[in-house]
Amino acid sequence: MEKRQANSKEDIKRHMARTETTNKRKMREGRKGEEGMYRQQEKTWGKTIVRKISKDSKRKQVGCVAENIKEGRKEKERKRKHVHEEKR
């Protein structure tokens, strides 16, 4: 009985494939809780806070940059309407 090398390339590949599938499963299960909810993790001072976010708010949310852009758009819209009124 010959000694097998501890981490042969095949072993590593097999292990990676297995962990990948479990990770995918965990992600699916995490989302299964409420339909259309994502889990978002935040690390703060060693504690991990897990918040659940609905998909539409996730689309809107790219930091608070999205919020600022939205405000800017509203402002532009207002100005455009204002100019429109003056032209009439």
C-alpha positions in Angstrom: 0.0 0.0 0.0 1.7 3.1 -1.2 1.2 6.4 0.5 -0.9 8.9 -1.4 0.2 12.4 -1.8 -1.8 14.6 0.5 -3.2 17.2 -1.9 -3.0 15.9 -5.4 -4.3 18.1 -8.2 -7.4 15.8 -8.6 -8.2 16.0 -4.9 -8.0 19.8 -5.0 -10.2 20.0 -8.1 -12.7 17.6 -6.5 -12.8 19.6 -3.3 -13.2 22.9 -5.1 -16.1 21.6 -7.1 -17.8 20.3 -4.0 -17.3 23.6 -2.1 -18.6 25.5 -5.1 -21.8 23.5 -5.3 -22.4 23.9 -1.5 -21.8 27.6 -1.8 -24.3 27.9 -4.6 -26.8 25.8 -2.6 -26.3 28.0 0.5 -26.9 31.1 -1.6 -30.1 29.7 -3.0 -31.3 28.7 0.5 -30.4 32.1 1.8 -32.7 33.7 -0.8 -35.4 31.2 -0.3 -36.6 32.8 3.0 -38.7 35.5 1.5 -39.4 35.5 -2.2 -37.5 38.1 -3.9 -35.2 39.0 -1.0 -31.4 39.1 -1.0 -29.2 38.8 2.0 -26.6 41.6 2.3 -23.8 41.2 4.8 -22.0 44.1 6.4 -19.0 43.8 8.6 -18.9 46.3 11.4 -16.4 45.9 14.2 -16.2 42.2 14.1 -20.0 41.7 14.0 -21.6 40.6 10.7 -24.9 42.2 10.2 -27.2 40.5 7.7 -29.9 42.6 6.2 -32.6 41.4 3.8 -33.1 43.6 0.8 -35.8 43.3 -1.8 -34.7 42.9 -5.4 -36.1 46.3 -6.6 -34.3 48.2 -3.9 -31.1 46.3 -4.7 -31.5 47.5 -8.3 -31.8 51.1 -7.1 -29.1 50.8 -4.6 -25.5 51.2 -5.6 -24.3 52.9 -2.5 -26.1 56.3 -2.0 -24.7 57.3 -5.4 -28.0 56.1 -7.0 -29.9 58.3 -4.5 -27.9 61.3 -5.5 -28.3 60.6 -9.2 -32.0 60.2 -8.7 -32.2 63.6 -6.9 -30.1 65.1 -9.7 -32.5 63.8 -12.3 -35.5 65.2 -10.4 -33.8 68.5 -10.3 -33.1 68.5 -14.0 -36.7 67.5 -14.7 -37.9 70.4 -12.7 -35.7 72.9 -14.5 -36.7 71.5 -17.8 -40.4 71.9 -17.0 -39.7 75.4 -15.7 -38.0 76.4 -19.0 -40.8 74.8 -20.9 -43.4 76.9 -19.0 -41.4 80.1 -19.7 -41.2 79.4 -23.5 -45.0 79.1 -23.7 
